[in-house]
Amino acid sequence: MFYAELLTPAGVKLNARSTGKRTRDEALLVVADWLKDGLPVVKQPGYLAGVENSKNKPINVVADRAGILSAIKKAVLEKDDAFAIVAALRAKGLIDLPVVAAGKGNIKFVEYLKEFCDYEKVPMSGINLPMGIVSGGITAC
């Protein structure tokens, strides 16, 4: 099976893709079609959101995405930089989730739920005891 690894004009390597062909000549024809018609869509959720309607993506679109991701991974970013990236994605309507900076006092939601549902760790459990709630269940007051 022959694979092709394409480079963008900026020199960023795109992920290697299988041509699905067993001979070099057949593989070269597939790659020539990719260069002419665009790359086939990679079936991943969220990949190139907003352009899912076509079967092939122009190489410049795929290259731009690869370049952006490569730059983010290599860059030394501060919190302000990360929030600027989020603001740009929000302005394009690509995300609408709240974003909170990582840091002291912030815990992941699942960890919060685990602690909240653990009766022994719940901060409010001391308030509940005088009202007739005990560790074995609810008692009549």
VENJO-V232713 format. One record per residue. N is the residue number from 1. RES is the residue in one small letter. SS is DSSP state (H for helix, E for strand, - for the rest). PSI is psi in whole degrees, -180 to 180 (none if undefined). BURIAL is 1 if it has 9 or more other ideal C-beta (glycine too) atoms within 8 Angstrom, else 0. Layout:
N_RES_SS_PSI_BURIAL / N_RES_SS_PSI_BURIAL
This chain:
1_m_-_131_0 / 2_f_-_139_1 / 3_y_E_152_0 / 4_a_E_137_1 / 5_e_-_111_1 / 6_l_-_150_1 / 7_l_E_142_0 / 8_t_-_166_1 / 9_p_-_-26_0 / 10_a_-_-2_0 / 11_g_-_9_0 / 12_v_-_129_1 / 13_k_E_132_1 / 14_l_-_160_1 / 15_n_-_141_0 / 16_a_-_141_0 / 17_r_E_141_1 / 18_s_E_136_0 / 19_t_-_-18_1 / 20_g_-_10_0 / 21_k_-_152_1 / 22_r_-_-13_0 / 23_t_-_153_0 / 24_r_H_-43_0 / 25_d_H_-44_0 / 26_e_H_-41_1 / 27_a_H_-40_1 / 28_l_H_-37_0 / 29_l_H_-40_1 / 30_v_H_-46_1 / 31_v_H_-39_1 / 32_a_H_-41_0 / 33_d_H_-40_0 / 34_w_H_-43_1 / 35_l_H_-34_0 / 36_k_H_-47_0 / 37_d_H_-10_0 / 38_g_-_166_1 / 39_l_E_145_1 / 40_p_E_151_1 / 41_v_-_134_1 / 42_v_-_129_0 / 43_k_-_79_0 / 44_q_-_141_0 / 45_p_-_133_0 / 46_g_-_-2_0 / 47_y_-_121_0 / 48_l_-_53_1 / 49_a_-_142_0 / 50_g_-_-13_0 / 51_v_-_29_0 / 52_e_-_-15_0 / 53_n_-_-24_0 / 54_s_-_157_0 / 55_k_-_-29_0 / 56_n_E_149_1 / 57_k_E_134_1 / 58_p_-_143_0 / 59_i_H_-34_1 / 60_n_H_-32_0 / 61_v_H_-46_1 / 62_v_H_-40_1 / 63_a_H_-41_1 / 64_d_H_-45_0 / 65_r_H_-46_1 / 66_a_H_-41_1 / 67_g_H_-41_1 / 68_i_H_-48_0 / 69_l_H_-40_0 / 70_s_H_-43_1 / 71_a_H_-41_0 / 72_i_H_-42_1 / 73_k_H_-34_0 / 74_k_H_-23_0 / 75_a_-_150_0 / 76_v_-_108_0 / 77_l_-_143_0 / 78_e_-_171_0 / 79_k_H_-40_0 / 80_d_H_-37_0 / 81_d_H_-44_1 / 82_a_H_-42_1 / 83_f_H_-32_1 / 84_a_H_-39_0 / 85_i_H_-44_1 / 86_v_H_-42_1 / 87_a_H_-39_0 / 88_a_H_-41_0 / 89_l_H_-37_1 / 90_r_H_-40_1 / 91_a_H_-30_0 / 92_k_-_-2_0 / 93_g_-_22_0 / 94_l_-_-26_0 / 95_i_-_150_0 / 96_d_-_14_0 / 97_l_-_148_0 / 98_p_-_144_0 / 99_v_-_129_0 / 100_v_-_135_0 / 101_a_-_140_0 / 102_a_-_145_0 / 103_g_-_-176_0 / 104_k_-_133_0 / 105_g_-_-17_0 / 106_n_-_128_0 / 107_i_-_156_0 / 108_k_-_150_0 / 109_f_H_-42_0 / 110_v_H_-41_0 / 111_e_H_-40_0 / 112_y_H_-45_1 / 113_l_H_-40_0 / 114_k_H_-43_0 / 115_e_H_-40_1 / 116_f_H_-38_0 / 117_c_-_-6_0 / 118_d_-_108_0 / 119_y_-_-36_0 / 120_e_-_-25_0 / 121_k_-_-9_0 / 122_v_-_124_1 / 123_p_-_-28_0 / 124_m_-_-4_0 / 125_s_H_-32_1 / 126_g_H_-31_0 / 127_i_H_-34_0 / 128_n_H_-28_0 / 129_l_H_-46_0 / 130_p_-_-20_0 / 131_m_-_3_0 / 132_g_-_6_0 / 133_i_E_123_0 / 134_v_E_171_0 / 135_s_-_-24_0 / 136_g_-_-9_0 / 137_g_E_-165_0 / 138_i_E_135_0 / 139_t_-_159_0 / 140_a_-_138_0 / 141_c_-_none_0
